[in-house]
């Protein structure tokens, strides 16, 4: 991807990498839908998703998020997690694939209880309406209005402090915010050459999330001077940086078992206190209500809108 007058221009090679990442993500979503059943452990689902991405030739853009009921985002299972999918749960699965740093970000919601279907179907249709509306030049503010109005037409609220976002090379959040409501502070519009994650979250609750005290996902802040770090901190920082750059990670990938996991967790918490790492707290809907989420990645190439994470693409 090259910059022309401050705007990215997608060449064919970069476009194909976005498409490949999206194709892998779409296949994994389909595999998960055919596999997940009540009683499965969340940690086994996460491992299946991550292993499947690698088996199909992709790399992990971030840990598989598995957020249940009022948990909205940023939870990935950590050992020795014994939580299982209950029939009544609203399970949100958010997965990310990258091919040479070009990212596909996608999510779906699963439930085995028919009482949850109105919320899930409303969220799916809200995303569909948003995707139909996207075109070069459409403002992010106007798309937020489409999302908000569609959700309300089904009797649900959007979560106002969760949003879609632009995607960059090795960047999950590349600076532009795509709101799920009419946010008059939002600036920007869809442009040719852009890549975006569109992700409405719907709830019967008040539509706000708050950070919990729990953290299972981290990212590094690349910094040159490591003199302030202990030897153990420096080794872990350099290992993860070499593999992940600034992409999010879970210590589940680096620990042999629960004991090592929690030892490494103390190390990363120390890195965060010194400004070398970012913590992503688990986010909870503040009124305690269920949350559903669907998400797709959109790439605009030569004036055409491609939904890379769906079969058929556009």
Buried (B, 14 or more C-beta within 10 A) or exposed (E): BEEEEEEBEBEEEBBBBBBBBBBBBBBBBEBBEEEBEBEBBBBBBBBBBBEBBEEBEBBBBBBBBBBBBBBBBBBBBBBEBEEBBBEEBBBBBBBBBBBEBBBBBBBBBBBBEEEBEBBBEBBBBBBBBBBEBBEBEBBBBBBBBBBBBBBBEBEBBBBBBBBBBBBBBBBBBBEBBBBBBBBEEBEBBBBBBBBBBBBBBBBBBEBBBEEEEBBBBBBBBEBEEBEEBEEEBBEBBEEBBEEBBBBBBBBBEBBEEEEEBEEBBEBBBBBBEBEBBBBBBBBBBBEEBBBBBBBBBBBBBEEEBBBBBBEEBE
